[in-house]
Amino acid sequence: MSDVLDAIFGAPVEGAYHLVSAIAGAVRPLLGGAATVAAIVLFTMAVRILLLPLGFAQAKAERKREVLLPQLKKLQEEHKDDPERLQRETLEFYRSSGIFVGMLPTLAQIPFFVVMYRLFSTPAVNGHANDLLTQDVLGVPLGSYVFGVGFSAEAVVVFGALLGLIFLVGWWSARRQPPGGPGCLRLVHHVTLVIALFVPLAAGVYLLVTTAWTAVQRAILLRDKHSASS
């Protein structure tokens, strides 16, 4: 499996290595030991800027879904005694209302996330030692895992803060999820926390930044709707 990932993501990982290293080098005079973490944050923000058109499409689809929500409630009432037809009609409603467009930003990020995961879980990049693995946050290596770093005060603080922030962002995002959508959309916010338990610290930072970006972006794009409903 590792060989397959290397074949697919070898070149992107190498490119990301040079990009993150260059950003870290540029900000190191200002941030010192936090330069690599800052580079990961800036890398993630660049990815999200690249995916902004999908974010706008997501917001548009959600607004459309809110307008059509009474139709869904009508379908549920009409076919409550026919579960099979209700499921079919509900799926068609979601398809026509563009609810699956809302999943595109998450799906589009998967390759970038895999690249970040590989970047901080691979000891060598293009035959050279991966110097990024020597970088740390308060003494906790960026390539370390929650269940592999060992017990220390630094590890508790760093991973505790990371997982706590991811949980808070997910909780807030789930609370703002509009009614009437499939439950899987709410679960996505909490799945992120589970994923963070099994990826390197650097990939966890990526998850925190991207989920926070999603929450803020959604709040901004849909602020008129929420203001009107409050």
Buried (B, 14 or more C-beta within 10 A) or exposed (E): EEEEBEEEBBEBBBEBBEBBBEBBEBBBEEBEEBBBBBBBBBBBEEBBEEBEEBBEBBBBBBBBBBEBBEEBEEBBEEBEEEEEEBEEBBEEBBEEBBBEBBBBBBEBBEEBBBBBBBBBBBEEBEEEEBEBBEBBBEEBBBBBBBEEBEEEEBBEBBBEEBBEBBBBBBEBBBEEBBEBBEEEBBEBBBEBBEBBEEBBBBBBBBBBBBBBBBBEBBEEBBEEBEEEEE
